[in-house]
């Protein structure tokens, strides 16, 4: 075997497509984003090759100068359980070290035991978990009063709140399947991200780049803080996005019961376990 890591190019797209074809539809966005990953100035989109055969792919994104994010790891089905996934993660770690990053992290689904095992073996620590819940808008009827109650708040207000709310983010903030450092400069740059709050409860609403999925149009929210105003903020979120077919709410275990009271439900894995987003992190310095 003549294994070699290479930066991926457009010539590799057919092989990337083949590797990703076995993934569920909601993970196949790599097929449409491959060109963006290849040309991202803050990323490194790489593949592991055996001569001319692509065995697996991965992407390392430098969210800040010190924080690197491993994502889009894919291994060809016939090459799984052969150490390819471990090699891809390890390569990401080594590249992060070369860039003098102090932290490298990734997120995975709770039932992806292979990804979790690789993290443990390489020295990553499981930091936190969040639960994605879904609502079909046809399944809910809100009160006749459809007036929006809350307006977006500023990033300065958000960071004052993040540092004082219960069940708040620690060093990283969840944005769905991605976590970013709790760094104000990052959020200053994210003009597409809106924040809503009532007292000690905070709702983040990222703009969904492609509101049309194979399952239908959707919008996303992430909630932190006290449980008292979760329902109120979610109802406003529903009203703002009433034209969508599906709504996504990502929330902590402690607050999970509140969205369920108004119709949000879990998605379940093949083994019957509820879907969870796990954050794994390694400190490099």
C-alpha positions in Angstrom: 0.0 0.0 0.0 1.3 3.4 -1.0 -0.7 5.8 1.2 -0.4 9.5 0.6 -2.3 12.6 1.7 -3.0 15.2 -1.0 -5.0 18.4 -1.2 -8.1 17.7 -3.2 -8.9 19.3 -6.6 -11.8 19.4 -9.0 -10.4 16.3 -10.7 -11.3 14.3 -7.5 -15.0 15.3 -7.4 -16.3 12.1 -9.0 -14.4 10.0 -6.4 -15.7 12.3 -3.6 -19.2 11.8 -4.9 -18.8 8.0 -4.9 -17.4 8.0 -1.3 -20.3 10.2 -0.1 -23.1 8.4 -1.9 -23.8 6.0 1.0 -24.4 8.9 3.4 -27.9 9.9 4.5 -29.3 12.8 2.4 -28.8 15.4 5.2 -25.0 14.6 5.2 -24.6 14.8 1.4 -24.2 18.6 1.3 -20.5 17.8 0.7 -21.4 17.0 -2.9 -22.5 20.6 -3.5 -20.0 22.2 -1.2 -16.9 20.4 -2.5 -15.8 23.3 -4.7 -16.3 25.7 -1.8 -14.2 23.6 0.5 -11.4 23.3 -2.1 -11.3 27.1 -2.6 -11.8 28.2 1.0 -8.7 30.3 2.1 -9.2 29.3 5.7 -9.5 25.6 5.0 -7.5 22.5 3.9 -9.6 19.9 2.0 -7.6 16.7 1.8 -7.8 13.1 0.8 -6.0 9.9 1.6 -4.9 8.1 -1.5 -3.5 4.6 -2.3 -1.8 5.6 -5.6 -4.6 6.9 -7.7 -7.5 5.5 -5.5 -9.2 7.9 -3.1 -9.8 6.1 0.2 -11.2 8.9 2.3 -11.6 12.6 2.6 -11.6 15.3 5.3 -11.5 19.0 5.8 -9.7 21.2 8.3 -11.1 24.7 8.8 -9.2 27.4 10.7 -12.1 29.2 12.5 -9.6 31.4 14.2 -5.8 31.5 14.2 -5.8 29.2 17.2 -9.0 27.1 16.7 -9.1 24.4 14.0 -12.2 22.4 13.1 -12.2 18.9 11.6 -15.2 18.2 9.4 -16.6 16.3 6.4 -14.7 13.1 7.2 -15.8 10.4 4.7 -14.4 6.9 4.1 -15.3 4.7 1.2 -17.6 1.9 2.4 -15.3 -0.9 1.3 -12.4 0.7 3.2 -14.1 1.2 6.6 -12.7 -0.4 9.7 -9.2 -0.4 8.2 -7.8 2.6 10.1 -8.6 5.1 7.3 -10.8 7.3 9.5 -8.2 7.4 12.3 -5.6 8.4 9.7 -7.8 11.2 8.4 -8.4 12.6 11.9 -4.7 12.2 12.8 -3.7 14.1 9.7 -6.1 16.9 10.7 -4.5 17.1 14.1 -1.0 17.2 12.7 -1.9 20.0 10.3 -3.5 22.0 13.1 -0.2 21.6 15.1 1.7 22.8 12.1 -0.4 26.0 12.0 0.3 26.5 15.8 -3.3 26.1 16.7 -4.0 25.6 20.4 -7.3 23.7 20.0 -8.6 21.2 17.4 -12.2 20.0 17.6 -14.9 18.2 15.8 -18.6 17.2 16.2 -20.2 13.9 15.6 -23.5 12.2 16.1 -23.9 10.2 19.4 -24.4 6.9 17.7 -21.4 7.3 15.5 -19.4 5.0 17.7 -16.5 4.7 15.3 -16.0 8.5 15.3 -16.3 8.6 19.1 -13.8 5.8 19.5 -11.3 7.5 17.2 -11.6 10.7 19.3 -10.9 8.8 22.5 -7.9 7.0 21.0 -6.3 10.1 19.6 -6.7 12.0 22.9 -9.8 14.2 22.3 -12.1 14.9 25.2 -15.9 14.8 25.1 -16.9 18.3 26.1 -20.6 18.6 25.7 -23.7 17.4 23.9 -26.7 19.1 22.3 -30.0 17.6 21.1 -31.5 18.6 17.7 -35.3 18.5 17.8 -37.6 19.0 14.8 -41.1 20.4 14.2 -43.3 19.9 11.2 -45.2 23.2 11.0 -48.4 21.5 10.0 -48.3 19.8 13.4 -48.7 23.1 15.5 -51.3 25.8 15.8 -50.3 29.0 17.6 -52.6 31.5 19.2 -54.4 33.8 16.8 -52.1 36.7 17.9 -49.3 36.4 15.4 -47.4 39.6 16.3 -43.7 39.1 16.9 -42.8 40.0 20.5 -39.0 40.3 20.3 -36.4 42.1 18.2 -32.8 41.0 17.7 -30.3 42.1 20.3 -26.7 43.2 19.7 -23.5 41.1 19.9 -22.4 43.1 23.0 -25.7 42.2 24.7 -25.3 38.6 23.7 -21.9 38.3 25.3 -23.0 39.9 28.5 -25.8 37.4 28.6 -23.7 34.3 27.7 -21.4 34.9 30.7 -24.3 35.0 33.2 -27.0 32.6 32.0 -27.6 29.1 33.5 -27.0 26.3 31.0 -24.9 28.7 28.9 -22.0 27.9 26.6 -18.6 27.3 28.2 -15.7 27.9 25.8 -17.5 26.9 22.6 -20.9 27.9 21.2 -23.1 25.5 19.3 -24.4 26.6 15.9 -26.0 23.3 15.0 -23.5 20.6 13.8 -20.7 23.1 14.3 -19.2 24.7 17.5 -17.2 27.9 17.4 -15.1 29.5 20.1 -16.9 31.9 22.4 -15.0 34.8 20.8 -16.8 38.1 20.2 -14.9 38.8 17.0 -16.3 35.7 15.4 -19.9 36.8 16.1 -19.2 40.4 15.0 -18.3 38.9 11.6 -21.4 36.6 11.4 -23.9 39.2 10.1 -26.2 36.4 9.1 -26.6 35.2 12.7 -29.4 36.8 14.8 -29.9 36.8 18.5 -33.1 37.0 20.6 -33.3 37.0 24.4 -35.7 37.3 27.3 -34.1 37.9 30.6 -31.8 34.8 31.1 -32.8 32.9 28.0 -31.0 33.2 24.6 -32.0 32.0 21.2 -29.5 32.1 18.3 -30.9 32.0 14.8 -28.3 31.2 12.0 -29.3 31.9 8.4 -29.6 28.5 6.7 -27.5 28.8 3.5 -29.8 26.4 1.6 -33.3 26.5 3.1 -34.4 23.9 0.6 -33.3 20.4 1.7 -34.5 17.1 0.2 -37.0 17.0 3.0 -38.3 20.5 2.5 -37.6 24.1 3.6 -36.4 24.6 7.2 -35.0 27.1 9.6 -32.7 26.6 12.6 -32.4 27.8 16.2 -30.1 27.1 19.2 -31.2 27.8 22.7 -29.2 28.4 25.9 -30.2 29.6 29.4 -33.0 29.5 31.9 -36.1 27.5 31.0 -38.6 30.2 32.0 -38.7 31.9 28.6 -37.8 29.0 26.2 -41.4 28.5 25.0 -41.9 32.2 24.4 -38.8 32.6 22.3 -39.6 29.4 20.4 -43.1 30.6 19.6 -41.6 33.8 18.1 -39.1 31.7 16.1 -42.0 29.7 14.7 -43.9 32.9 13.7 -40.8 34.3 12.0 -40.3 31.2 9.9 -44.0 30.2 9.3 -43.3 29.8 5.6 -41.0 26.8 6.3 -42.1 23.2 6.3 -39.7 22.2 9.1 -38.1 23.9 12.1 -35.0 22.8 13.9 -34.2 23.6 17.5 -30.9 22.5 19.1 -31.0 22.5 22.8 -29.3 21.1 26.0 -30.5 17.9 27.8 -31.8 20.1 30.7 -34.1 22.1 28.4 -35.2 19.4 26.0 -38.6 18.9 27.5 -39.8 22.4 26.8 -39.7 22.3 22.9 -41.4 18.9 23.1 -44.3 20.5 25.0 -45.1 22.5 21.8 -44.6 19.8 19.3 -40.9 19.4 18.6 -39.7 15.8 18.5 -36.5 13.8 18.4 -35.0 12.1 15.4 -33.9 8.5 16.2 -31.0 6.4 15.0 -31.4 2.9 13.6 -30.6 1.5 17.1 -33.4 3.5 18.6 -31.3 6.1 20.4 -32.2 9.8 20.0 -29.9 11.8 17.7 -27.3 13.9 19.6 -24.5 16.3 18.6 -21.3 15.6 20.5 -18.4 18.1 20.7 -14.9 16.5 21.0 -11.9 18.8 21.7 -8.2 18.4 22.0 -5.9 21.1 23.5 -2.6 21.3 21.6 -0.8 23.8 23.7 
